Amino acid sequence: MRAILDVILIVLDIYWWIVIATAIFSWLYAFNVVNPRNQIVSAIGQFLYSVTEPVLRPIRRVLPNFGTIDFSPIVLLLLIFLLRRVIVLYIYPNVF
């Protein structure tokens, strides 16, 4: 059972970094630092969007609209942090 929890923690860590990469990529894209017509940049952007958008969309529906500022990645990172803490502090010690 601890092995399954370890895998869940690793997946949460990887998803944490993907959400951060998505936020950074969106800033680079918005400020025209990266060329959106480049095939590699487009593929990276499409991958990051397809991985994070199904989780971010429900959060965006719940959050109020703050104009151009999107707080949904911050909320998602806080939820991932909370889930990790619950697993590490409460579930992991009680599993044999």
C-alpha positions as CSV (number, residue, x, y, z in Angstrom):
1,M,0.0,0.0,0.0
2,R,2.9,2.4,0.7
3,A,4.2,1.7,-2.8
4,I,0.8,2.9,-4.2
5,L,1.0,6.0,-2.0
6,D,4.6,6.7,-3.2
7,V,3.4,6.5,-6.8
8,I,0.6,8.9,-6.1
9,L,3.0,11.3,-4.4
10,I,5.4,11.1,-7.4
11,V,2.5,11.8,-9.8
12,L,1.4,14.8,-7.8
13,D,5.0,16.1,-7.8
14,I,5.2,15.7,-11.6
15,Y,1.8,17.4,-12.1
16,W,2.9,20.2,-9.7
17,W,5.8,21.0,-12.1
18,I,3.6,20.7,-15.2
19,V,1.2,23.3,-13.7
20,I,4.1,25.6,-13.1
21,A,5.5,25.0,-16.6
22,T,2.0,25.8,-18.0
23,A,1.9,29.1,-16.1
24,I,5.4,30.1,-17.2
25,F,4.6,29.1,-20.8
26,S,1.4,31.1,-20.8
27,W,3.4,34.2,-19.7
28,L,6.0,33.7,-22.4
29,Y,3.3,33.2,-25.0
30,A,1.4,36.3,-23.8
31,F,4.4,38.6,-23.9
32,N,5.5,37.3,-27.3
33,V,8.8,35.8,-26.0
34,V,8.2,32.5,-27.8
35,N,7.2,32.2,-31.4
36,P,3.7,30.6,-31.5
37,R,4.2,29.6,-35.1
38,N,7.2,27.4,-34.3
39,Q,6.2,23.8,-34.5
40,I,8.0,22.7,-31.3
41,V,6.7,25.6,-29.3
42,S,3.2,24.8,-30.5
43,A,3.5,21.2,-29.6
44,I,4.7,22.0,-26.1
45,G,1.9,24.5,-25.6
46,Q,-0.7,22.0,-26.9
47,F,0.6,19.3,-24.6
48,L,0.6,21.5,-21.5
49,Y,-2.8,22.8,-22.4
50,S,-4.3,19.3,-22.9
51,V,-2.8,18.0,-19.6
52,T,-3.8,20.9,-17.3
53,E,-7.0,22.3,-18.9
54,P,-9.4,19.5,-17.7
55,V,-8.4,20.2,-14.1
56,L,-8.2,24.0,-14.4
57,R,-11.5,24.5,-16.2
58,P,-13.8,23.5,-13.2
59,I,-11.6,25.7,-10.9
60,R,-12.1,28.7,-13.3
61,R,-15.9,28.2,-13.3
62,V,-15.9,28.4,-9.5
63,L,-13.5,31.4,-9.1
64,P,-14.8,34.9,-9.8
65,N,-13.5,36.7,-12.8
66,F,-10.5,38.9,-12.0
67,G,-10.1,40.2,-15.6
68,T,-6.8,39.1,-17.2
69,I,-5.4,37.5,-14.1
70,D,-6.0,33.8,-13.8
71,F,-5.7,32.5,-10.3
72,S,-6.7,28.9,-11.1
73,P,-3.1,27.5,-11.3
74,I,-2.5,28.9,-7.8
75,V,-5.6,27.3,-6.5
76,L,-4.7,24.0,-8.2
77,L,-1.2,24.2,-6.7
78,L,-2.7,24.8,-3.2
79,L,-5.0,21.8,-3.7
80,I,-2.1,19.6,-4.7
81,F,-0.1,20.8,-1.7
82,L,-3.1,20.1,0.6
83,L,-3.5,16.6,-0.9
84,R,0.2,15.8,-0.5
85,R,0.1,16.9,3.1
86,V,-3.0,14.8,3.9
87,I,-1.3,11.7,2.4
88,V,2.0,12.3,4.1
89,L,0.7,13.2,7.5
90,Y,-2.5,11.2,7.9
91,I,-2.7,8.3,5.4
92,Y,1.0,7.2,5.0
93,P,1.8,6.7,8.8
94,N,-1.3,4.6,9.2
95,V,-0.6,2.1,6.4
96,F,1.3,-1.0,7.2
